[in-house]
Amino acid sequence: MKKKGLVSTCIILAVALALAVITGISFSKKRNFQEDIVIGSNVTGDFMLDEYNENLKGTVGDVKVYVLKGEEEGGKVLILGGTHANEPAGHMAAILMLEQFQVSKGTVYIIPNICQSGLTHNDPLEGTPQYLHFTTKNGDVRTFHFGSRASNPIDQWPDPDTYLHTSGDWTSDKIKEGVQTTQTLSGSEVRNQNRCYPGIKDGTVTERVSYAVTSMINELKIDMVIDLHESSPEYAVNNAIVAHQDALGLASDTKLELDGIDISIRLEPSPAKLRGLTHRELGDYTDAYALLCDVGNPSQGRFRGYTDEALAITGDDACYRAAYAINGGTLLYVDYSAGNFPLALRVARHVATCAQLILSMNFEIDDAAREVIVDNFEDADMIEEFYNDLVEADDIGLWLN
């Protein structure tokens, strides 16, 4: 009996060791995988984010900022993708705009992986895929991360029991007297990029990234910042633009224009008491119009079934079809009548919204010296054509270089 017990123990230990080796290799591979970002002729330059916070240098948070600068001087727009790395539409839309936007006036800055740390791992116990694969029109297969909502614990550990968000040394005359600028959150939120703005210069990696973004906006005098997200189909703030009060005018114009080309979108004001988010803090601590765009993602929701790469790309889930059938779809805040909500549709919504926000910004500012013109998205007809083409093709790969 003792011999059998010893053999069983050895087998269990051997299996455990093998699993540890396999998972370790997988973890290391994802940690070190570099996405294939194609630099086209439309990209006029780049720089590292540590230019706006030297404390990022040598860390996983020191990401590249891509510059699309027109021949004519004009305004400046910043687009953030990958804030939450398990929301692939924001990440992929930023990459697609990086590769497709043709800027003739002004400058568009794009950071497709603002939370690079979040791309290096997955949310525990969620069973999500590690990568997404797309075949381009040339037949090449390009691979991108599917990551986590939060920064990797190995980049800042341990989480506190509670996270006290603070504006640190930042001050602003745009915040009304008596408005609380701190907030107590769950400890794990210290790794949530979208709870750490306006950032702390020498704080955690996540806080340092947020500080660098805020500093960059102020020093470059950026006119508008757009943060791209996804949320579960049952979440109320969905298919929406969330706007700081200073940006509500141009957000309203954008909603009306998008409604006119059959892209239905909600408009939500940024809650003044909800601290740490881009649409709140970047609107309070910079002069930029601050907005967040959200689309529905079935691979994020609590109703979903088996979570794999196919679900992330197709958005086709039997559980969500059943949920939509209940009470005429009132359980969901996206139109799931087609039986899916694919990534191509979600990316198309983000790109169309960003393009229209740029047009609305030009109208709102009404100053030719601060215009931003993207030649291939210069008017509503061009935006509608792109949106319909991508949705109909249902294939992001065809738009990737």
C-alpha positions in Angstrom: 0.0 0.0 0.0 2.8 2.4 0.9 4.5 1.6 -2.5 1.3 2.4 -4.4 0.9 5.6 -2.4 4.4 6.6 -3.3 3.9 5.9 -6.9 0.7 7.9 -7.0 2.4 10.8 -5.3 5.2 10.7 -7.8 2.8 10.7 -10.7 0.8 13.6 -9.2 4.1 15.6 -8.7 5.2 14.8 -12.2 1.9 15.9 -13.7 2.0 19.1 -11.6 5.6 19.8 -12.7 4.7 19.3 -16.4 1.7 21.6 -16.1 3.9 24.2 -14.3 6.4 24.1 -17.1 3.8 24.3 -19.9 2.0 27.2 -18.2 5.3 28.9 -17.5 6.3 28.7 -21.1 2.9 30.0 -22.2 3.1 32.9 -19.7 6.6 33.8 -20.8 5.7 33.7 -24.5 2.7 36.0 -24.0 4.8 38.3 -21.8 7.4 38.7 -24.5 5.3 38.6 -27.7 5.6 41.7 -29.8 2.6 42.6 -31.9 3.2 43.3 -35.6 2.4 47.0 -35.9 2.8 48.1 -39.6 4.3 51.5 -40.2 2.9 53.0 -43.4 3.7 56.2 -45.2 0.9 57.9 -43.3 2.9 57.6 -40.1 5.3 60.6 -40.0 7.1 59.7 -36.7 6.9 58.3 -33.3 8.3 58.8 -29.8 8.3 57.0 -26.5 5.9 57.9 -23.7 8.7 58.4 -21.2 9.3 61.8 -22.9 6.4 62.9 -20.6 7.4 61.0 -17.5 11.0 59.9 -17.2 10.0 57.4 -14.5 8.5 55.2 -17.2 11.9 54.6 -18.9 12.8 50.9 -18.9 9.4 49.8 -17.7 6.6 47.9 -19.5 4.6 51.1 -19.4 6.9 52.9 -21.8 5.0 52.5 -25.0 5.4 54.1 -28.4 3.3 57.0 -29.5 2.6 57.1 -33.3 2.4 60.4 -35.0 0.3 61.1 -38.1 1.1 64.7 -39.0 -0.4 66.5 -42.0 1.6 68.8 -44.3 -0.5 71.7 -43.1 -0.4 72.8 -39.4 -3.6 72.4 -37.5 -5.2 71.0 -34.3 -4.2 67.9 -32.4 -6.1 64.7 -31.5 -5.0 61.8 -29.3 -6.6 58.3 -29.6 -6.0 55.7 -26.9 -6.6 52.0 -27.6 -6.0 49.1 -25.3 -6.8 50.8 -22.0 -8.5 47.5 -21.1 -6.7 44.8 -23.0 -9.6 42.4 -22.9 -11.6 44.8 -25.0 -10.2 44.1 -28.4 -12.3 46.5 -30.5 -10.6 49.5 -28.9 -7.1 48.0 -29.5 -7.9 46.9 -33.1 -9.7 50.1 -34.0 -6.6 52.2 -32.9 -4.3 49.9 -35.0 -6.6 50.2 -38.0 -6.7 54.0 -37.7 -3.0 54.0 -37.3 -2.6 52.1 -40.6 -5.5 53.8 -42.5 -5.9 57.4 -41.5 -4.5 59.8 -44.1 -4.0 63.1 -42.3 -3.5 66.2 -44.4 -3.9 68.9 -41.8 -3.2 68.9 -38.1 -1.9 65.9 -36.1 -3.4 62.6 -34.9 -1.4 60.8 -32.1 -2.3 57.2 -31.6 -1.4 54.9 -28.8 -2.9 51.5 -29.6 -1.6 49.8 -26.4 -1.7 52.3 -23.7 -1.8 49.6 -21.0 0.9 47.4 -22.5 1.1 45.5 -19.2 -2.5 44.4 -19.5 -1.8 42.9 -22.9 0.9 40.6 -21.4 -1.5 38.4 -19.5 -5.2 37.2 -19.2 -7.8 37.7 -16.5 -7.6 34.7 -14.1 -10.5 32.1 -14.2 -12.1 33.7 -17.3 -10.8 31.2 -19.8 -10.3 33.9 -22.5 -8.1 33.4 -25.6 -4.5 34.8 -25.5 -4.4 36.0 -29.1 -6.5 37.0 -32.1 -5.5 36.2 -35.7 -6.4 38.0 -38.9 -5.6 37.2 -42.5 -4.8 40.3 -44.6 -5.8 40.8 -48.2 -2.2 39.8 -49.1 -2.7 36.4 -47.3 -0.5 37.3 -44.4 -1.6 36.2 -40.9 -1.2 38.9 -38.3 -1.5 38.1 -34.6 -2.6 40.4 -31.8 -2.9 40.1 -28.1 -6.2 39.5 -26.2 -5.2 40.6 -22.7 -6.6 41.5 -19.3 -8.7 44.4 -17.9 -5.8 45.3 -15.6 -2.1 45.6 -15.5 -0.1 42.4 -14.9 0.4 41.8 -11.2 4.1 41.0 -11.7 4.5 44.7 -12.8 3.2 46.1 -9.5 2.7 43.9 -6.5 0.9 43.5 -4.1 -2.5 45.1 -4.5 -3.5 47.0 -1.5 -6.7 46.1 0.4 -8.2 49.3 -0.8 -7.0 51.7 -3.5 -7.2 55.4 -2.6 -7.4 57.3 -5.9 -5.9 60.7 -5.7 -5.1 63.5 -8.1 -1.6 63.7 -6.5 0.1 67.0 -7.2 -2.3 67.9 -10.0 -4.3 71.1 -9.6 -7.0 72.6 -11.8 -9.2 75.6 -11.8 -11.8 73.6 -13.7 -12.9 71.6 -10.6 -15.6 73.3 -8.6 -14.9 74.1 -5.0 -16.0 71.3 -2.7 -15.9 68.6 -5.3 -14.1 65.5 -4.0 -11.0 64.6 -6.0 -10.2 61.4 -4.2 -12.1 58.1 -4.1 -11.7 54.8 -2.3 -11.8 51.8 -4.6 -11.3 48.1 -4.5 -7.6 47.3 -4.1 -7.3 45.6 -7.5 -8.3 48.9 -9.2 -4.8 50.1 -8.6 -4.0 48.1 -11.8 -6.9 49.5 -13.8 -5.5 52.1 -16.2 -8.9 53.8 -16.4 -9.0 54.4 -12.6 -5.6 56.0 -12.3 -5.9 59.3 -14.1 -4.6 62.0 -13.9 -1.7 59.9 -12.6 1.2 60.1 -10.2 4.7 60.8 -11.6 6.5 58.3 -9.3 3.6 56.0 -8.5 2.8 52.5 -9.7 3.5 51.7 -13.3 -0.2 52.2 -14.1 -0.2 55.6 -12.4 3.0 56.6 -14.1 1.4 55.8 -17.5 -1.6 57.9 -16.7 0.6 60.8 -15.5 2.6 60.7 -18.8 -0.6 60.8 -20.9 -1.9 63.8 -18.9 1.5 65.6 -19.2 1.6 64.9 -22.9 -1.8 66.4 -23.5 -0.9 69.5 -21.6 2.6 70.0 -23.1 1.5 69.3 -26.7 -1.7 71.3 -26.2 -3.8 68.5 -27.6 -7.4 69.6 -28.5 -9.2 66.3 -28.0 -8.6 62.9 -26.5 -10.7 59.8 -27.3 -10.4 56.6 -25.2 -11.8 53.4 -26.8 -13.5 50.7 -24.8 -15.9 47.8 -24.9 -18.4 46.5 -22.3 -20.8 43.6 -21.8 -24.1 43.8 -23.9 -26.1 44.0 -20.6 -24.2 47.0 -19.4 -26.4 50.2 -19.6 -23.6 52.5 -20.8 -23.1 50.8 -24.1 -22.8 51.8 -27.8 -22.2 55.2 -26.2 -20.1 58.3 -26.1 -19.3 59.4 -22.5 -18.3 63.0 -22.5 -16.9 65.5 -20.0 -19.2 68.5 -19.6 -16.8 70.6 -21.8 -17.2 68.1 -24.6 -20.9 67.6 -24.5 -21.5 70.0 -27.4 -19.3 68.2 -29.9 -20.5 64.8 -28.6 -24.1 65.8 -29.2 -23.2 66.9 -32.7 -21.5 63.6 -33.3 -24.5 61.6 -32.1 -26.8 63.5 -34.5 -24.5 63.0 -37.4 -24.0 59.2 -36.7 -27.7 58.8 -36.2 -28.1 60.3 -39.7 -26.1 57.5 -41.2 -27.9 54.8 -39.2 -25.2 54.3 -36.5 -27.3 54.6 -33.4 -25.3 55.8 -30.3 -26.1 57.0 -26.8 -24.7 60.1 -25.2 -23.7 59.9 -21.5 -22.4 62.8 -19.4 -19.3 62.1 -17.3 -20.2 61.7 -13.7 -18.4 64.5 -11.7 -18.0 62.2 -8.6 -16.6 59.2 -10.4 -12.8 59.7 -10.2 -9.9 58.3 -12.1 -11.4 57.9 -15.6 -10.2 59.5 -18.8 -13.4 61.3 -19.6 -13.4 62.9 -16.1 -9.8 63.5 -15.1 -8.4 64.5 -18.6 -11.3 66.9 -18.9 -10.6 68.3 -15.5 -6.8 68.5 -15.6 -6.2 69.4 -19.3 -7.8 71.8 -21.8 -8.6 68.9 -24.2 -12.1 67.7 -25.0 -12.2 64.4 -23.1 -14.4 61.5 -24.4 -14.7 57.8 -24.0 -16.4 55.6 -26.6 -18.0 52.2 -25.7 -19.3 49.4 -27.8 -20.9 46.0 -26.8 -18.7 42.9 -26.6 -20.3 39.5 -26.0 -16.9 38.0 -25.0 -16.9 40.2 -22.0 -20.4 39.7 -20.7 -21.7 37.6 -17.8 -24.3 35.8 -19.9 -21.7 34.4 -22.3 -21.0 30.7 -22.9 -17.7 29.2 -24.0 -15.1 32.0 -24.4 -12.7 31.5 -27.2 -11.1 33.4 -30.1 -14.2 32.7 -32.3 -16.5 34.4 -29.8 -14.2 37.4 -29.5 -14.2 37.9 -33.3 -17.8 36.8 -34.3 -19.7 37.9 -31.2 -22.0 34.9 -31.8 -23.1 33.4 -28.6 -26.2 31.1 -28.0 -26.6 32.5 -24.4 -26.9 36.0 -25.7 -29.3 35.0 -28.4 -31.5 33.5 -25.7 -31.1 36.6 -23.6 -32.1 38.8 -26.5 -35.2 36.7 -27.1 -36.5 37.5 -23.6 -38.9 40.4 -23.4 -38.0 41.7 -26.8 -34.3 42.2 -26.1 -34.8 44.4 -23.1 -32.1 42.5 -21.1 -29.5 43.9 -23.5 -28.3 47.4 -24.5 -27.1 46.3 -28.0 -29.1 45.2 -31.0 -28.5 41.4 -31.0 -31.3 40.7 -33.4 -28.8 39.4 -36.0 -27.7 36.8 -33.4 -24.2 38.2 -33.0 -22.3 41.4 -32.5 -19.0 40.8 -34.4 -15.7 42.5 -33.9 -15.8 44.0 -37.4 -19.0 45.9 -36.4 -17.5 47.0 -33.1 -14.3 48.3 -34.8 -16.4 50.0 -37.5 -18.4 51.8 -34.9 -15.2 53.0 -33.1 -13.5 54.2 -36.3 -16.7 56.0 -37.5 -17.2 57.6 -34.1 -13.6 58.9 -34.0 -13.8 60.2 -37.5 -17.0 62.0 -36.8 -15.8 63.4 -33.5 -12.9 65.0 -35.4 -15.3 66.6 -37.8 -17.5 67.8 -34.9 -14.4 69.1 -33.1 -13.6 71.3 -36.2 -17.1 72.6 -36.1 -17.1 73.2 -32.3 -13.8 75.0 -32.3 -14.6 77.0 -35.5 -10.9 77.9 -36.0 -9.1 77.0 -39.2 -5.8 77.1 -37.4 -7.0 74.2 -35.1 -8.6 72.0 -37.7 -7.7 68.3 -38.1 -8.5 66.8 -41.6 -8.3 63.1 -42.3 -8.6 62.9 -46.1 -10.2 59.5 -46.3 -12.7 60.4 -43.6 -13.4 64.0 -44.6 -17.2 63.9 -44.5 -20.2 61.9 -43.4 -20.5 60.1 -46.8 -16.9 58.8 -46.5 -17.5 57.6 -42.9 -20.7 55.9 -43.9 -19.0 54.1 -46.9 -16.2 52.8 -44.7 -18.6 51.7 -42.0 -20.9 49.8 -44.4 -18.0 48.2 -46.2 -16.3 46.9 -43.1 -19.6 45.7 -41.6 -20.6 43.9 -44.8 -17.2 42.3 -45.3 -17.1 41.3 -41.6 -13.4 40.9 -41.8 -10.9 43.3 -40.2 -8.0 41.6 -41.9 -9.0 43.2 -45.3 -8.3 46.6 -43.8 -5.0 45.7 -42.2 -1.7 46.3 -44.1 
